[in-house]
Amino acid sequence: MNDFLAESSEEVITLDNVMLTYEAEHSVNALEDIHIKINEGEFVCLLGPSGCGKSTLLKIIAGFIKPTKGTATMSGTPINGPDWHRGVVFQQPPLYPWLNVEDNVKFGLKMRKIPSRIGKETVNEYLEKVGLLEFGKNRIYELSGGMRQRVAIARVLVNNPKVLLMDEPFGALDALTREQMQNLIRKIWWETGKTILFITHDVDEALSLGTRVLIMSKRPGRIIKEFKVNFTKSITGENSDRTRYTNEFQELREQILNLINKTDATYSI
């Protein structure tokens, strides 16, 4: 394993004094005074009560929306719109049902006019990484929810983005499939060294995946606490439960839940 978290890692994503106000009949402050720095190779998990602005924050980093105030930059360059260097995986993967698995994964490369021979080799490489090489000719409707999410992850990774933005990507999956997908994304992170920002409502998921966990307050969303963690380094398929039931894991879990519950009494454990 490479050490992706070296002190000399490049600062990849920077949000400085970011604020987002939705202007409608009544103005709504979604985000306020957001300061975030994410270094190369970090796996940052973002937790907070429903409606606190987690997805809004991710959309700013993705370039889908611009902050009302403050700056969002990637490697020192202002984020002014979507870019393939920042790949996004949503909870419901927006796949094209009229294309097969292989063509869905290939779509971004085709748009970038990558030569067909190189594109096919790259597609096969990432289908193999997500365990779907033998399903390349299948239609999307023939796949389970977990398999569709694997296609979505392969479609993003095939473009070799520098940053992977994941918005509750496993939230709609059953418990067993969810754990399998967590193991998959952990494996991909270790193999590729991608920088990942991962939004979740699940405290256990955040602690078992992230190298850093950020907690947001209720709206207007602010970063109210940061935890540096390293459970992901010790979790494997065989010892995941053993790690989750250590005193250190459980104490940190309770600390995070208590913190979130103070900001929103309806937050789900």
C-alpha positions as CSV (number, residue, x, y, z in Angstrom):
1,M,0.0,0.0,0.0
2,N,1.2,3.5,-0.8
3,D,1.1,6.1,1.9
4,F,-1.4,8.5,0.4
5,L,-1.5,10.7,3.5
6,A,2.1,12.0,3.5
7,E,2.6,15.4,5.1
8,S,3.8,16.7,1.8
9,S,0.5,15.9,0.0
10,E,-0.8,18.5,-2.3
11,E,-3.8,20.6,-1.3
12,V,-6.4,19.6,-3.9
13,I,-9.8,21.1,-2.8
14,T,-10.1,24.4,-0.9
15,L,-13.3,26.1,0.2
16,D,-12.6,29.5,1.8
17,N,-15.4,31.4,3.6
18,V,-18.1,29.7,1.4
19,M,-21.7,30.8,1.8
20,L,-24.7,29.7,-0.3
21,T,-28.1,31.5,-0.2
22,Y,-31.0,30.2,-2.2
23,E,-33.0,33.2,-3.5
24,A,-36.7,32.4,-3.7
25,E,-39.8,33.9,-2.2
26,H,-37.9,33.8,1.0
27,S,-34.1,33.7,1.1
28,V,-32.7,30.5,2.6
29,N,-29.1,30.3,3.9
30,A,-28.0,26.8,3.1
31,L,-24.3,27.1,3.9
32,E,-22.4,29.7,6.0
33,D,-18.7,30.2,6.7
34,I,-17.4,27.0,5.2
35,H,-13.7,26.4,5.4
36,I,-12.4,23.1,4.1
37,K,-9.0,21.9,2.9
38,I,-8.7,18.4,1.4
39,N,-5.3,17.0,0.6
40,E,-4.4,14.6,-2.2
41,G,-5.2,11.0,-1.2
42,E,-7.5,11.8,1.7
43,F,-10.8,10.0,2.2
44,V,-13.0,12.6,3.8
45,C,-16.5,11.7,5.1
46,L,-19.1,14.3,5.7
47,L,-21.9,13.8,8.2
48,G,-24.7,16.0,9.4
49,P,-28.5,16.2,9.9
50,S,-30.8,16.1,7.0
51,G,-31.1,19.4,5.2
52,C,-27.8,20.8,6.6
53,G,-26.4,21.4,3.1
54,K,-24.1,18.4,2.6
55,S,-25.2,17.8,-1.0
56,T,-25.1,21.5,-1.7
57,L,-21.5,21.6,-0.5
58,L,-20.7,18.7,-2.8
59,K,-22.4,20.4,-5.8
60,I,-20.2,23.5,-5.2
61,I,-17.1,21.3,-5.3
62,A,-18.4,19.5,-8.4
63,G,-18.9,22.9,-10.1
64,F,-22.7,22.4,-10.5
65,I,-23.4,25.6,-8.5
66,K,-21.4,28.6,-7.5
67,P,-21.2,29.9,-3.9
68,T,-23.0,33.2,-3.1
69,K,-19.8,34.2,-1.2
70,G,-16.3,32.9,-0.8
71,T,-14.1,30.8,-3.1
72,A,-13.9,27.2,-4.2
73,T,-10.7,26.1,-5.9
74,M,-9.1,22.9,-7.1
75,S,-5.3,22.9,-7.0
76,G,-5.4,26.7,-6.7
77,T,-7.6,27.1,-9.8
78,P,-11.2,28.5,-9.3
79,I,-14.0,25.9,-9.8
80,N,-16.2,27.5,-12.5
81,G,-18.1,24.5,-13.7
82,P,-18.2,20.7,-14.0
83,D,-14.9,19.0,-14.9
84,W,-14.0,15.4,-15.6
85,H,-11.1,15.9,-13.0
86,R,-13.9,15.8,-10.4
87,G,-16.0,12.7,-10.9
88,V,-19.4,12.4,-9.1
89,V,-21.3,9.3,-7.9
90,F,-24.9,9.8,-6.8
91,Q,-27.2,7.6,-4.7
92,Q,-29.3,6.8,-7.7
93,P,-26.8,6.3,-10.6
94,P,-27.9,8.2,-13.7
95,L,-27.1,5.4,-16.2
96,Y,-28.4,5.2,-19.8
97,P,-30.9,2.3,-20.0
98,W,-30.6,2.1,-23.8
99,L,-26.8,1.4,-23.5
100,N,-25.2,-1.8,-22.2
101,V,-22.8,-1.8,-19.3
102,E,-19.7,-1.4,-21.5
103,D,-21.1,1.5,-23.4
104,N,-22.3,3.3,-20.3
105,V,-18.8,3.1,-18.8
106,K,-17.3,4.2,-22.2
107,F,-19.6,7.2,-22.6
108,G,-17.3,9.8,-20.9
109,L,-14.3,8.6,-22.9
110,K,-16.3,8.9,-26.1
111,M,-17.3,12.4,-25.3
112,R,-13.6,13.3,-24.7
113,K,-12.8,11.7,-28.1
114,I,-10.4,9.1,-26.6
115,P,-9.4,6.6,-29.4
116,S,-11.6,3.5,-29.4
117,R,-8.8,1.0,-28.9
118,I,-7.5,2.8,-25.8
119,G,-11.1,3.3,-24.6
120,K,-11.9,-0.4,-24.8
121,E,-8.8,-1.4,-22.8
122,T,-9.5,1.2,-20.2
123,V,-13.2,0.2,-19.9
124,N,-12.2,-3.4,-19.4
125,E,-9.7,-2.5,-16.8
126,Y,-12.2,-0.7,-14.7
127,L,-15.0,-3.2,-15.2
128,E,-12.6,-5.8,-13.9
129,K,-11.8,-3.5,-10.9
130,V,-15.5,-3.4,-10.0
131,G,-16.1,-7.1,-10.7
132,L,-18.3,-6.6,-13.8
133,L,-16.0,-7.6,-16.7
134,E,-18.3,-10.5,-17.6
135,F,-21.4,-8.3,-17.6
136,G,-20.1,-5.8,-20.2
137,K,-22.8,-6.6,-22.7
138,N,-25.7,-6.7,-20.2
139,R,-28.4,-4.0,-20.2
140,I,-28.8,-1.8,-17.2
141,Y,-32.3,-3.2,-16.4
142,E,-30.7,-6.7,-16.0
143,L,-28.5,-5.6,-13.1
144,S,-29.2,-5.4,-9.3
145,G,-28.9,-2.1,-7.4
146,G,-25.4,-2.9,-6.2
147,M,-24.3,-3.8,-9.7
148,R,-25.7,-0.6,-11.1
149,Q,-23.7,1.4,-8.5
150,R,-20.6,-0.5,-9.6
151,V,-21.2,0.6,-13.2
152,A,-21.6,4.2,-12.0
153,I,-18.3,4.0,-10.1
154,A,-16.5,2.4,-13.1
155,R,-17.9,5.1,-15.4
156,V,-16.4,7.8,-13.2
157,L,-13.1,6.1,-12.6
158,V,-12.5,5.4,-16.2
159,N,-11.9,9.1,-16.8
160,N,-9.2,9.0,-14.2
161,P,-10.5,12.0,-12.1
162,K,-8.3,13.5,-9.5
163,V,-11.2,13.8,-7.0
164,L,-14.1,11.4,-6.5
165,L,-17.2,13.0,-5.0
166,M,-19.8,10.5,-3.6
167,D,-23.2,11.6,-2.5
168,E,-24.7,8.9,-0.2
169,P,-23.8,6.3,-2.9
170,F,-24.7,3.3,-0.9
171,G,-27.8,4.7,0.9
172,A,-30.4,2.8,-1.1
173,L,-28.6,-0.6,-0.9
174,D,-29.4,-3.5,1.5
175,A,-27.0,-4.0,4.4
176,L,-25.0,-6.9,2.8
177,T,-24.6,-5.2,-0.5
178,R,-23.7,-1.9,1.2
179,E,-20.9,-3.6,3.1
180,Q,-19.7,-5.2,-0.1
181,M,-19.6,-1.8,-1.8
182,Q,-17.8,-0.2,1.2
183,N,-15.1,-2.9,0.8
184,L,-15.0,-2.2,-3.0
185,I,-14.5,1.6,-2.6
186,R,-11.9,1.1,0.1
187,K,-10.0,-1.3,-2.1
188,I,-10.2,1.2,-5.1
189,W,-9.0,4.0,-2.8
190,W,-6.0,2.1,-1.7
191,E,-5.1,0.9,-5.2
192,T,-5.6,4.3,-7.0
193,G,-4.8,6.9,-4.3
194,K,-7.8,9.0,-5.4
195,T,-8.9,11.9,-3.2
196,I,-12.5,11.1,-2.0
197,L,-15.2,13.2,-0.5
198,F,-18.0,10.9,0.7
199,I,-21.4,12.1,2.0
200,T,-23.2,9.7,4.3
201,H,-25.9,9.6,7.1
202,D,-24.3,6.5,8.6
203,V,-21.7,7.1,11.4
204,D,-20.4,3.6,11.2
205,E,-19.8,3.9,7.4
206,A,-18.0,7.2,7.9
207,L,-15.7,5.8,10.6
208,S,-15.0,2.6,8.7
209,L,-14.1,4.4,5.5
210,G,-12.7,7.8,6.2
211,T,-9.3,9.1,7.2
212,R,-11.1,12.3,8.3
213,V,-14.7,12.9,9.4
214,L,-16.3,16.3,9.2
215,I,-19.5,17.1,11.1
216,M,-21.9,19.8,9.9
217,S,-24.5,21.7,11.9
218,K,-28.1,22.1,10.9
219,R,-29.0,24.8,8.4
220,P,-27.2,27.0,7.7
221,G,-24.6,24.3,7.5
222,R,-21.2,24.9,9.1
223,I,-18.4,22.6,9.8
224,I,-18.5,22.3,13.6
225,K,-16.1,19.4,14.3
226,E,-13.3,17.4,12.6
227,F,-12.1,13.9,13.6
228,K,-9.0,12.3,12.2
229,V,-9.5,8.5,12.1
230,N,-7.7,5.5,10.8
231,F,-10.0,2.5,11.2
232,T,-10.2,2.0,7.4
233,K,-6.5,0.9,7.5
234,S,-7.3,-2.1,9.8
235,I,-10.7,-3.1,8.4
236,T,-10.9,-6.1,6.0
237,G,-13.7,-8.5,5.1
238,E,-12.6,-10.9,7.9
239,N,-12.1,-8.4,10.8
240,S,-14.6,-5.6,10.1
241,D,-16.8,-6.5,13.0
242,R,-13.8,-6.8,15.3
243,T,-12.7,-3.3,14.4
244,R,-16.2,-1.8,14.8
245,Y,-16.6,-3.2,18.3
246,T,-13.4,-1.9,19.7
247,N,-13.8,0.6,22.6
248,E,-12.1,3.3,20.5
249,F,-14.6,2.9,17.6
250,Q,-17.6,2.8,19.8
251,E,-16.6,5.7,21.9
252,L,-15.9,7.9,18.9
253,R,-19.2,6.7,17.4
254,E,-21.1,7.9,20.5
255,Q,-19.2,11.2,20.6
256,I,-20.2,11.9,17.0
257,L,-23.9,10.9,17.5
258,N,-24.1,13.0,20.6
259,L,-22.7,16.0,18.7
260,I,-25.1,15.6,15.8
261,N,-28.1,15.0,18.1
262,K,-27.3,18.3,19.8
263,T,-27.8,20.1,16.5
264,D,-30.8,18.1,15.3
265,A,-32.9,15.9,17.6
266,T,-34.4,14.1,14.7
267,Y,-31.1,12.8,13.3
268,S,-31.4,9.0,12.8
269,I,-29.0,6.6,14.5
